[in-house]
Amino acid sequence: MKNILITGGAGYIGSHTAVQLVEAGFNPIIIDDLSNSDEKVLDRLEEILGKRLTFYKGDCSDRNLLDQIADKHDISGVIHFAAFKAVGESTVQPLKYYQNNLGSLLTILDFMRAKQIKDLVFSSSCTVYGQPEILPVTEETPRQDAESPYGNTKKICEDILMDFVKSQAGIRVISLRYFNPVGAHPSAKIGELPIGTPANLVPFVTQTAAGIREKLTVFGDDYDTMDGSCVRDFIHVMDLADAHVKALAYLGEQKDDFYDVFNVGTGNGNTVLEVIRTFEKVNRVKVNFKIGARRPGDIVKIWADTAKINSVLNWQPSYSLEDSLRDSWNWQKTL
């Protein structure tokens, strides 16, 4: 079984990817500083998988810790999730985002070169497209100036990866440009667990429906969209996790000094208000919401063209928006 180091592996997407990796015959090794996750996730993973995953508590920017892990385990690949990701917070604390998101990647790459680890799947984001002029976006869509420091860190990280591959470092890299991950494991044992104020829409919806929050604010209803609210491509986290497994398998077939990017979305756009209405319909609960002012850093509308990942990685989403919102609510009810 190949050992795959997952940075941020106790987080939302990382934990679901760990499940899919095990089911595909890999052995995930998790490193996470638990700054935006909870160690109880490891217990939940054990319940799902029937075995305890190897876990190291720490920062993936800590080179000494990475070296210790590599001395104990023969690491064949890395999936790099660990990053700060709140668009709004990044506009207020840009240095925090540049230091963490760029610094951790530089440390990981230096570590991989020293230990001769070839394969890296990097968590990128559709934010690199900014507000695209033509929709849906393909991987050839020009990257625009980022609308937030968070988005800019992903864009710069992609540039770092391309330059590193060009330097003939003997590495193989895929950047997955996520759209909007939602949902939870169908068992409702793991899901999105934001620490403090959520940075994403669906946890706000579920927490409001559960009475944890009094009201949800929709940031703007005067955009040029179907109902005035922003449009996003919402993808079930299990589908996203599956894309990482397929990306890792594909990298294993490539020659050294390989780089490619893939959009990971459903190919459909839904408005914020559509998500709220669909959540209410599927789960038969009401969500108390109000319309607020626009939020700095938000783009108006974006969704993916998924033809490339469909054909090259043989990946297709298998969960609908209704599935995602049902799983999100079932997860919320367990908390």
C-alpha positions in Angstrom: 0.0 0.0 0.0 1.4 3.4 -1.0 1.7 5.9 1.8 0.2 9.2 1.0 0.9 12.2 3.2 -2.2 14.4 3.6 -1.6 17.9 4.9 -4.7 19.2 6.6 -6.0 15.7 6.5 -8.3 16.2 9.6 -10.1 19.0 7.8 -13.3 18.9 5.7 -12.0 17.8 2.3 -9.0 16.0 3.7 -10.9 13.7 5.9 -13.3 12.6 3.1 -10.3 12.1 0.8 -8.7 9.9 3.4 -11.8 7.6 3.3 -11.6 7.4 -0.5 -7.9 6.8 -0.5 -8.3 3.8 1.9 -11.1 2.4 -0.2 -8.8 2.7 -3.3 -6.0 0.8 -1.6 -3.8 3.7 -0.4 -2.6 4.3 3.2 -3.2 7.9 4.2 -0.9 9.5 6.8 -2.5 12.7 8.2 -0.7 15.8 9.4 -2.8 18.6 10.8 -2.3 21.4 13.4 -6.1 21.2 14.2 -6.4 25.0 13.8 -9.5 24.5 11.7 -10.5 20.9 12.6 -11.1 18.6 15.5 -9.2 15.6 16.6 -12.5 13.7 17.1 -12.5 13.4 13.3 -10.0 10.7 13.7 -12.4 8.7 15.9 -15.1 9.1 13.2 -12.7 8.0 10.5 -11.9 4.9 12.5 -15.7 4.2 12.8 -16.1 4.5 9.0 -12.9 2.6 8.0 -12.6 0.1 10.8 -9.0 1.1 11.5 -7.1 3.9 13.0 -5.2 6.2 10.6 -1.7 7.4 11.4 -1.9 11.0 12.6 0.7 13.6 13.4 -0.4 16.8 15.1 1.7 19.7 13.8 2.2 22.4 11.1 3.2 21.2 7.6 5.5 24.2 7.5 7.6 22.5 10.2 10.3 20.9 8.1 11.7 18.9 11.1 8.3 17.3 11.6 8.1 16.4 7.9 11.5 14.8 8.0 10.5 12.8 11.1 7.4 11.5 9.3 9.5 10.5 6.2 12.0 8.7 8.4 9.2 6.5 9.8 7.2 6.0 6.6 8.1 5.6 3.0 6.0 8.4 1.5 5.2 8.0 -2.2 2.9 11.1 -2.7 1.5 14.2 -1.0 -1.9 15.7 -1.1 -1.6 19.3 0.1 -4.9 20.6 1.5 -3.5 22.7 4.4 -4.3 26.4 3.9 -6.3 29.3 5.2 -9.3 29.6 3.0 -11.8 32.3 4.2 -12.2 34.9 1.4 -13.5 37.6 3.8 -10.8 37.1 6.4 -8.1 37.2 3.8 -9.1 40.7 2.8 -8.7 41.9 6.4 -5.5 39.8 7.2 -3.7 39.4 3.9 -0.2 38.8 5.4 -1.5 35.9 7.5 -2.7 34.3 4.2 0.4 34.9 2.2 2.7 33.7 5.0 0.7 30.5 5.6 -0.4 29.5 2.2 2.8 30.2 0.3 5.2 29.2 3.1 3.6 25.8 3.6 3.8 25.0 -0.1 7.5 26.0 -0.3 8.3 23.8 2.7 6.4 20.9 1.2 8.2 21.2 -2.2 11.7 21.5 -0.6 10.8 18.4 1.5 9.6 16.4 -1.5 12.8 17.2 -3.5 15.0 16.2 -0.5 13.2 12.9 0.0 12.7 12.2 -3.7 8.9 12.1 -3.4 7.5 12.5 -6.9 3.7 13.0 -6.8 1.8 16.0 -5.5 -1.9 16.8 -5.8 -2.4 20.4 -4.9 -5.7 22.0 -3.7 -6.2 25.0 -5.9 -9.4 26.9 -6.4 -11.7 28.4 -9.1 -10.9 31.7 -7.5 -7.8 31.8 -9.8 -10.3 32.7 -12.6 -11.5 35.8 -10.8 -14.7 37.0 -12.5 -14.4 35.3 -15.9 -15.7 37.0 -19.0 -17.0 33.8 -20.5 -18.9 31.0 -18.7 -18.5 28.1 -18.0 -14.7 28.3 -17.3 -12.4 25.7 -18.9 -8.8 25.1 -17.8 -7.8 27.3 -20.7 -9.8 30.3 -19.3 -7.3 33.1 -18.6 -6.6 33.5 -14.9 -7.8 37.0 -13.9 -6.5 39.3 -11.1 -7.7 37.7 -7.9 -10.6 39.2 -6.1 -9.1 38.4 -2.7 -5.7 37.7 -1.1 -6.9 34.1 -0.6 -7.5 33.8 -4.3 -4.1 35.4 -5.1 -2.3 32.8 -2.9 -3.8 30.0 -4.9 -2.7 31.7 -8.2 0.8 32.3 -6.9 1.0 28.7 -5.6 0.1 27.5 -9.1 2.9 29.6 -10.5 5.4 28.2 -7.9 4.4 24.7 -8.9 4.8 25.4 -12.6 8.2 26.9 -12.1 9.3 24.0 -9.9 8.3 21.5 -12.5 10.1 23.5 -15.2 13.3 23.4 -13.1 13.4 19.6 -13.7 12.9 18.8 -10.1 11.7 15.3 -11.0 8.2 16.0 -9.7 4.7 15.3 -11.0 2.0 17.7 -10.0 -1.8 18.1 -10.6 -3.6 21.2 -9.4 -7.2 20.6 -8.8 -9.3 23.8 -9.1 -12.2 23.2 -6.7 -15.5 24.9 -7.2 -17.7 24.9 -4.0 -17.5 21.8 -1.9 -20.7 20.9 0.1 -22.3 17.8 1.6 -20.9 15.2 4.0 -20.1 11.5 4.1 -23.4 9.6 3.7 -22.8 7.9 7.1 -23.1 11.4 8.7 -20.0 10.6 10.7 -17.8 13.3 9.1 -18.7 16.5 7.5 -17.8 20.2 7.4 -17.0 21.4 11.0 -16.1 25.1 10.9 -14.4 26.4 14.0 -16.1 29.7 14.9 -17.9 31.6 12.2 -18.2 29.5 9.0 -16.5 30.8 5.9 -18.9 28.9 3.5 -22.6 29.1 2.7 -23.9 25.7 3.5 -22.7 25.5 7.2 -24.5 28.9 7.7 -27.6 27.4 6.2 -27.5 24.2 8.4 -26.6 26.1 11.5 -29.5 28.6 10.9 -31.9 25.7 10.3 -30.7 24.1 13.5 -31.3 27.3 15.5 -27.6 27.8 16.3 -27.7 31.0 14.3 -30.7 33.3 14.4 -30.5 34.4 10.8 -28.6 33.8 7.6 -27.5 36.8 5.6 -27.5 36.6 1.8 -24.8 39.0 0.6 -26.6 40.9 -2.2 -29.6 40.3 -4.3 -28.9 42.9 -7.0 -26.3 41.0 -9.1 -26.8 40.2 -12.8 -28.1 36.7 -12.1 -31.3 34.7 -12.3 -32.6 35.9 -8.9 -30.0 38.6 -8.0 -27.8 36.4 -5.7 -24.4 35.0 -6.6 -24.0 31.9 -8.7 -21.6 29.0 -7.7 -20.9 25.4 -8.8 -21.6 23.3 -5.7 -19.9 19.9 -5.7 -20.4 17.1 -3.2 -17.3 16.6 -1.1 -17.3 12.8 -1.8 -17.1 13.5 -5.5 -14.3 16.0 -4.9 -12.5 13.4 -2.7 -12.8 10.8 -5.6 -11.2 13.3 -7.9 -8.0 13.3 -5.7 -7.8 9.6 -5.8 -8.1 9.6 -9.6 -5.5 12.4 -9.9 -3.1 10.5 -7.8 -3.5 7.3 -9.9 -3.1 9.4 -13.1 0.2 11.0 -11.8 1.6 7.5 -11.3 1.4 6.9 -15.1 3.2 10.2 -16.1 6.9 10.9 -16.7 8.9 13.1 -14.4 8.5 16.9 -14.6 4.8 16.8 -15.3 2.2 19.5 -14.5 -1.5 19.7 -15.3 -4.6 21.4 -13.9 -8.2 20.2 -13.7 -11.5 21.9 -12.8 -13.5 19.9 -10.3 -17.1 21.0 -10.3 -20.5 19.7 -11.5 -20.7 21.9 -14.6 -23.9 23.5 -13.2 -24.4 26.9 -11.5 -26.8 27.5 -8.7 -27.6 30.8 -7.0 -27.4 31.2 -3.2 -31.2 31.6 -3.0 -31.6 28.4 -5.0 -29.5 26.6 -2.5 -31.6 27.9 0.4 -34.8 26.9 -1.3 -33.5 23.5 -2.3 -32.3 22.9 1.2 -35.8 23.8 2.6 -37.5 21.5 0.1 -35.3 18.5 0.5 -35.1 18.6 4.3 -38.6 20.1 5.0 -37.2 22.8 7.3 -37.3 26.6 7.1 -34.2 28.8 6.9 -34.5 32.3 8.4 -32.6 34.6 6.1 -32.3 38.2 5.1 -30.8 40.1 2.2 -27.7 42.0 3.2 -25.1 44.2 1.4 -22.6 42.8 -1.1 -19.5 41.2 0.5 -16.0 42.4 -0.5 -14.1 39.9 -2.6 -17.1 38.0 -3.9 -17.4 37.3 -7.6 -20.8 37.4 -9.2 -21.0 34.0 -11.0 -18.9 31.1 -11.9 -19.3 27.4 -12.8 -17.1 24.8 -14.4 -16.7 23.2 -17.7 -15.7 19.7 -16.6 -15.0 18.1 -20.0 -11.3 17.7 -19.4 -11.5 15.9 -16.0 -14.4 13.8 -17.4 -12.3 12.5 -20.3 -8.7 12.5 -19.0 -9.3 11.3 -15.4 -12.5 9.4 -16.2 -14.2 11.2 -13.4 -17.9 12.1 -13.2 -19.8 13.6 -10.3 -22.3 11.1 -8.9 -24.1 13.3 -6.3 -26.8 16.0 -7.0 -27.3 19.3 -5.2 -30.2 17.7 -3.4 -27.9 14.8 -2.2 -25.4 17.4 -1.0 -27.9 19.4 1.0 -29.5 16.3 2.5 -26.2 14.9 3.6 -25.2 18.3 5.0 -28.4 18.4 7.1 -28.0 14.8 8.3 -24.4 15.7 9.4 -25.6 18.9 11.2 -28.2 16.9 13.1 -25.5 14.7 14.6 -23.5 17.6 16.1 
